[in-house]
C-alpha cells in the first residue's frame, strides 16, 4: 500500500500525536494531494482558532494548489472565520498566472500593492525579470533575510522558469560558481531551489556535496528540499555518505527519511545498527518511524527504553505513531501514549510563559536547542 494511503486517514484522528505525525510526514515528503488538503481543513474547522499559531495549515504548503483548492480558500477568506492570515499564507504559493485569474476575488483580501507587483511579473520581459531578481537579491544581501521578500524572489525565478528562460546549464554554472566561494550568495541559493523546481537530476552529485556547508542553514534547507523533490535512489546513494558525520547527518537524515523508496529504509536500517553516535542513531530511529518501517519496530522498541538522545526528541512519539498507523499491536503502545501525554502537559506549562511569536522572533539555528525550553532541537519543536 502506498504510504500516503496509510497516512491520510490519520489526518482525521482525534489523537493529536497521530494527526501531527501524519501531516508532518506528508508535508516533508511532498506527498500531499487535494484529498489531503480537504481532510486537513475538516480538522481545522474542529479546532479552536488562534491567529498566532496553527496546527494544520503550515503542513499544507507543499501541496500544489488546484482550482478547487483555490476556490475553497477564497470562500474561506470571504467568510472571515479567523484563519485569514493562514489561508493567505497558502495562496502565496499560487502561480502568478493563476493569481491573474483570481485577481478580482483576491483584490479585497491580499494587499493591493503586493498583488499588483505579483501580477506585473507577467508583463515583464526576460531582462526585466532578471533585473527584478537582482533587485531582490541586493535587498536581501544588504538588509538581511526577509521571508516575504525571499519568497517573492522565488516567484520571480519561477516566472523565468515557466518561460524556459533559464537552462539547466545556467543553473549548474551558478551553483558551481557559488560552491567555489566561502559563502553561498542568495542568487546561488535561488538556483539550488530552481534545480528542484526543474528536477535537474543530473545535479544530484553536485547538490549532495553542498551538505558539507554545515554553517549555512538557509542553503541547507533549500538543498534538502531540492533533493527530496528529486525522489530518486541516486539521491539516497549520494546522501548516504553524509550520514556518518554528526554535522552533516542532520540534513542527510532529513533527506533520506523523506524519500519513500525501499532503498531509503534499507540504508537507514543499516546505519542505525552500524553507528555508535547516539544523536545520529536517534535521528535515524525517528527517520525509520517516518518511513513507517515495520522491520525497525523491534529494534526501536528496545532503543527507546535505553539511553537515546532525549535532548533531540521524545522518540516515543514517532514510534507510537509508526505502530498505530501500521496496525502493530505492540505491548508498550499504551505506555508510550501515556508518557507522550504527560510530556505534552509539561510542555504546555512551559509554553504558557513563552508565546510562539517570541520563539519565532529569535534568530535560532534549526539545530540549536529550542528557546521554549522543551530540550528539543528548534527544528523538531517550535520552528513550524
Protein Blocks (a to p, Z undefined) as FASTA:
>chain_A
ZZklmmmmmmmpcblklmmmmmmmmmmnopacfklmmmmmmmmmmpccdfkbcfklmmmm
mpccdfklmmmmmmmmmnonopmmmmmmmmmmpcfklmmmmmmmmmmmpcfklmmmmmmm
mmpcfklmmmmmmmmmmmmmmnopafklmmmmmmmmmmmmmnopacfklmmmmmmmmmmp
mbdcfklmmmmmmmmmnopaklmmmmmmmmmmmmlmklmmmmmmmmmmnopaklmmmmmm
mmmpmklmmmmmmmmmmmccfklmmmmmmmmmmpmcfklmmmmmmmmmmnopaklmmmmm
mmmmmccdfklpcfklmmmmmmmmnopacfklmmmmmmmmmmmmmmmmmmmmocfklmmm
pccdfkbccfklnopafklmmmZZ
